[in-house]
Amino acid sequence: MSYVVTEQCILCKYKDCVEVCPVDCFYEGETMLVIHPDECIDCGVCEPECPAEAIVPDTEPGIERWVELNRVYAQDWPNVTQKGEPNPDADKYKGEEGKYEKYLKPREGS
């Protein structure tokens, strides 16, 4: 099992999760973060740190699309290990539905 980042991270990127990850398995694209599911050790410390509640276990029902998205994008995007600044408009987008269709660019960052 591993954890993955879902749609709720899009245009938020708070990055609180990055700082607590003991194995540095977060990768950053233009609009969101992802977790490389093969590098995640299932410790779960990142999940409660996410203000957008975007991190879930890969055992959640219907999460398969996000597992694959995290795996593919983690191969293209740079590794991120420090918190840094979130999107300046993060609070505006927090909780918005349908962000995947509206804002995620195909293969962004590749």
Backbone as JSON, one array per atom type, in Angstrom:
{
  "sequence": "MSYVVTEQCILCKYKDCVEVCPVDCFYEGETMLVIHPDECIDCGVCEPECPAEAIVPDTEPGIERWVELNRVYAQDWPNVTQKGEPNPDADKYKGEEGKYEKYLKPREGS",
  "N": [[0.84, -1.18, 0.0], [0.35, 2.32, -0.56], [0.42, 5.91, -0.38], [-1.38, 8.44, -2.17], [-1.64, 11.47, -4.09], [-4.45, 13.45, -4.7], [-7.05, 15.04, -6.67], [-7.69, 17.3, -5.07], [-5.37, 18.65, -4.49], [-4.69, 20.13, -6.68], [-3.88, 23.27, -7.87], [-3.51, 24.15, -5.3], [-1.29, 23.12, -3.68], [-0.07, 23.14, -1.01], [2.11, 22.02, 0.34], [2.83, 21.21, 2.91], [2.99, 18.55, 3.46], [5.29, 17.62, 2.21], [7.53, 18.31, 3.74], [7.47, 16.54, 5.93], [7.86, 13.99, 4.95], [9.61, 11.01, 5.17], [11.03, 9.68, 3.18], [11.28, 11.21, 0.94], [9.44, 11.22, -1.35], [7.85, 12.89, -2.9], [6.82, 14.75, -5.75], [6.88, 17.57, -7.93], [4.67, 19.3, -9.99], [3.46, 21.8, -12.28], [0.87, 22.51, -11.41], [0.22, 20.82, -9.28], [1.17, 18.45, -6.67], [2.62, 15.16, -6.58], [2.84, 11.78, -5.35], [5.28, 9.34, -5.56], [4.18, 6.2, -6.01], [5.64, 3.83, -5.81], [7.79, 4.46, -4.29], [6.84, 5.36, -1.89], [6.54, 4.57, 1.54], [4.37, 3.94, 3.02], [3.97, 5.17, 5.51], [2.27, 7.16, 6.33], [2.51, 9.71, 7.47], [2.24, 12.03, 6.01], [-0.43, 12.37, 5.28], [-2.22, 13.55, 7.37], [-1.09, 16.07, 7.41], [-1.83, 17.55, 5.22], [-3.53, 20.36, 4.3], [-5.52, 20.55, 2.39], [-6.65, 18.1, 2.3], [-5.89, 16.21, 0.39], [-4.45, 13.88, 0.19], [-4.56, 10.42, 0.12], [-4.93, 6.91, 1.06], [-3.89, 4.31, -1.2], [-5.76, 2.37, -1.26], [-8.32, 3.24, -1.2], [-11.67, 3.23, -2.44], [-12.15, 3.49, -5.97], [-9.83, 4.87, -6.57], [-7.91, 4.26, -8.39], [-7.3, 5.64, -10.82], [-5.92, 7.87, -9.85], [-3.72, 6.72, -8.63], [-2.3, 5.78, -10.85], [-1.88, 8.22, -12.22], [-0.26, 9.57, -10.34], [1.98, 7.86, -10.38], [2.89, 8.04, -13.08], [3.33, 10.84, -13.47], [5.23, 11.33, -11.48], [7.49, 10.32, -12.57], [8.18, 12.18, -14.46], [8.3, 14.72, -13.28], [10.16, 17.04, -11.17], [11.76, 16.06, -8.11], [10.68, 17.07, -4.9], [11.63, 18.36, -1.8], [11.46, 20.2, 0.19], [9.35, 22.42, 2.01], [8.54, 25.1, 1.0], [6.65, 27.69, -0.75], [3.08, 27.76, -0.91], [0.62, 27.72, -3.59], [-0.3, 31.03, -4.29], [-3.04, 31.55, -4.45], [-4.18, 29.44, -3.14], [-6.1, 29.01, -1.05], [-8.39, 29.91, -2.27], [-8.92, 27.93, -4.17], [-9.15, 25.64, -2.67], [-10.99, 22.83, -1.86], [-12.6, 23.01, -4.1], [-14.55, 21.43, -6.61], [-14.08, 19.22, -9.43], [-11.57, 19.97, -10.38], [-9.59, 18.53, -11.73], [-10.46, 18.2, -14.43], [-10.73, 20.88, -15.15], [-8.25, 22.22, -14.67], [-5.82, 20.66, -14.7], [-3.11, 20.07, -16.71], [-2.48, 18.08, -19.58], [0.09, 15.78, -19.21], [1.69, 17.67, -17.95], [4.61, 19.47, -17.31], [6.37, 17.72, -18.48]],
  "CA": [[0.0, 0.0, 0.0], [1.03, 3.61, -0.53], [-0.47, 7.06, -0.4], [-1.35, 9.18, -3.43], [-2.21, 12.8, -4.08], [-5.64, 13.5, -5.55], [-7.51, 16.3, -7.28], [-7.78, 18.43, -4.15], [-4.09, 19.36, -4.47], [-4.57, 20.97, -7.87], [-3.86, 24.72, -7.64], [-3.29, 24.47, -3.89], [0.12, 22.82, -3.41], [0.35, 23.7, 0.27], [3.44, 21.44, 0.55], [3.1, 20.82, 4.3], [3.25, 17.11, 3.39], [6.65, 17.39, 1.71], [8.49, 18.47, 4.83], [7.43, 15.42, 6.89], [8.08, 12.72, 4.27], [10.94, 10.5, 5.5], [11.7, 9.08, 2.03], [11.32, 12.19, -0.16], [8.77, 10.64, -2.53], [6.96, 13.87, -3.51], [7.28, 15.36, -7.0], [6.1, 18.78, -8.12], [4.33, 19.81, -11.3], [3.04, 23.2, -12.3], [-0.37, 22.76, -10.67], [-0.01, 19.93, -8.14], [2.2, 17.52, -6.25], [2.27, 13.74, -6.62], [3.68, 10.86, -4.57], [5.64, 8.15, -6.35], [3.63, 5.11, -5.21], [6.62, 2.76, -5.6], [8.77, 4.94, -3.31], [6.13, 5.6, -0.63], [6.68, 3.45, 2.47], [3.1, 3.78, 3.73], [4.06, 5.6, 6.9], [1.07, 7.94, 6.59], [2.71, 10.99, 8.16], [1.86, 13.13, 5.13], [-1.89, 12.51, 5.15], [-2.83, 14.56, 8.25], [-0.44, 17.37, 7.22], [-2.36, 18.21, 4.03], [-4.69, 21.2, 4.59], [-6.56, 20.35, 1.36], [-7.11, 16.71, 2.42], [-5.69, 15.65, -0.95], [-3.65, 12.65, 0.25], [-5.35, 9.27, 0.57], [-4.29, 5.62, 0.78], [-4.25, 3.76, -2.51], [-6.8, 1.35, -1.09], [-9.64, 3.89, -1.26], [-12.43, 2.84, -3.64], [-12.14, 4.4, -7.11], [-8.61, 5.69, -6.56], [-6.97, 3.71, -9.37], [-6.88, 6.7, -11.75], [-4.96, 8.74, -9.18], [-2.49, 5.95, -8.44], [-1.59, 5.8, -12.12], [-1.46, 9.59, -12.47], [0.88, 9.83, -9.46], [3.12, 7.08, -10.86], [3.36, 8.58, -14.36], [3.87, 12.19, -13.32], [6.42, 11.29, -10.63], [8.62, 10.0, -13.44], [8.49, 13.36, -15.27], [8.44, 15.95, -12.51], [11.28, 17.05, -10.23], [11.55, 15.72, -6.71], [10.62, 18.23, -4.01], [11.91, 17.89, -0.44], [11.27, 21.29, 1.14], [7.98, 22.95, 1.98], [8.35, 26.2, 0.06], [5.41, 28.46, -0.7], [1.95, 27.2, -1.66], [0.03, 28.6, -4.59], [-0.84, 32.21, -3.59], [-4.5, 31.48, -4.44], [-4.53, 28.1, -2.66], [-7.35, 29.0, -0.29], [-9.48, 30.12, -3.23], [-9.19, 26.67, -4.86], [-9.32, 24.56, -1.7], [-12.33, 22.26, -1.79], [-13.31, 23.11, -5.37], [-14.76, 20.17, -7.31], [-13.83, 19.22, -10.87], [-10.3, 20.63, -10.72], [-8.84, 17.72, -12.7], [-10.91, 18.54, -15.78], [-10.57, 22.32, -15.41], [-6.94, 22.84, -14.52], [-4.63, 19.83, -14.89], [-2.68, 20.02, -18.1], [-1.98, 16.74, -19.94], [1.54, 15.56, -19.11], [2.33, 18.93, -17.57], [5.95, 19.38, -16.75], [7.26, 16.78, -19.19]],
  "C": [[0.89, 1.25, 0.0], [-0.03, 4.71, -0.45], [-0.32, 7.76, -1.74], [-2.0, 10.54, -3.22], [-3.35, 12.82, -5.08], [-5.94, 14.92, -6.01], [-7.49, 17.5, -6.34], [-6.47, 19.22, -4.03], [-3.96, 20.36, -5.62], [-4.83, 22.44, -7.53], [-3.81, 25.11, -6.16], [-1.8, 24.32, -3.56], [0.61, 23.45, -2.11], [1.75, 23.23, 0.68], [3.79, 21.14, 2.01], [3.53, 19.34, 4.36], [4.71, 16.81, 3.05], [7.67, 17.38, 2.84], [8.56, 17.26, 5.76], [7.76, 14.06, 6.26], [9.5, 12.19, 4.56], [11.71, 9.92, 4.31], [11.7, 9.98, 0.79], [10.68, 11.67, -1.44], [7.76, 11.58, -3.16], [7.63, 14.49, -4.74], [6.33, 16.5, -7.32], [5.94, 19.15, -9.59], [3.88, 21.25, -11.19], [1.82, 23.45, -11.42], [-0.6, 21.86, -9.46], [1.25, 19.14, -7.79], [1.71, 16.1, -6.5], [3.24, 12.98, -5.72], [4.01, 9.7, -5.49], [5.2, 6.94, -5.54], [4.62, 3.96, -4.96], [7.69, 3.17, -4.59], [8.15, 5.15, -1.93], [6.24, 4.35, 0.26], [5.45, 3.26, 3.35], [3.17, 4.18, 5.2], [2.86, 6.44, 7.31], [1.28, 9.29, 7.24], [2.28, 12.18, 7.31], [0.36, 13.41, 5.13], [-2.48, 13.58, 6.08], [-2.23, 15.95, 8.08], [-1.04, 18.17, 6.08], [-3.61, 19.03, 4.36], [-5.84, 21.0, 3.6], [-7.17, 18.95, 1.42], [-7.01, 15.99, 1.08], [-4.95, 14.32, -0.95], [-4.49, 11.53, 0.86], [-4.58, 7.97, 0.33], [-4.75, 5.08, -0.56], [-5.27, 2.63, -2.44], [-8.21, 1.93, -1.1], [-10.37, 3.43, -2.52], [-12.34, 3.91, -4.73], [-10.88, 5.23, -7.26], [-7.61, 5.28, -7.64], [-6.43, 4.77, -10.34], [-5.79, 7.57, -11.13], [-3.65, 8.02, -8.88], [-1.66, 6.0, -9.72], [-1.08, 7.2, -12.45], [-0.24, 9.94, -11.62], [2.12, 9.11, -9.97], [3.72, 7.7, -12.12], [4.0, 9.95, -14.18], [5.12, 12.22, -12.44], [7.67, 10.96, -11.45], [9.08, 11.22, -14.25], [8.86, 14.59, -14.46], [9.63, 15.88, -11.56], [10.86, 16.7, -8.8], [11.56, 17.01, -5.88], [10.75, 17.72, -2.57], [11.73, 18.97, 0.62], [9.9, 21.92, 0.93], [7.8, 24.06, 0.96], [7.02, 26.89, 0.23], [4.29, 27.75, -1.46], [1.54, 28.16, -2.77], [-0.56, 29.81, -3.85], [-2.37, 32.21, -3.5], [-5.01, 30.15, -3.9], [-5.87, 28.07, -1.93], [-8.56, 29.2, -1.18], [-9.89, 28.8, -3.88], [-9.45, 25.49, -3.93], [-10.77, 24.11, -1.65], [-13.12, 22.34, -3.09], [-13.42, 21.73, -6.03], [-14.43, 20.32, -8.79], [-12.53, 19.87, -11.29], [-9.49, 19.84, -11.74], [-9.18, 18.14, -14.13], [-10.63, 20.0, -16.12], [-9.12, 22.77, -15.52], [-5.71, 21.97, -14.77], [-4.31, 19.7, -16.36], [-2.16, 18.63, -18.41], [-0.45, 16.72, -19.93], [2.29, 16.85, -18.78], [3.7, 18.65, -16.99], [6.88, 18.44, -17.49], [7.95, 17.47, -20.33]]
}
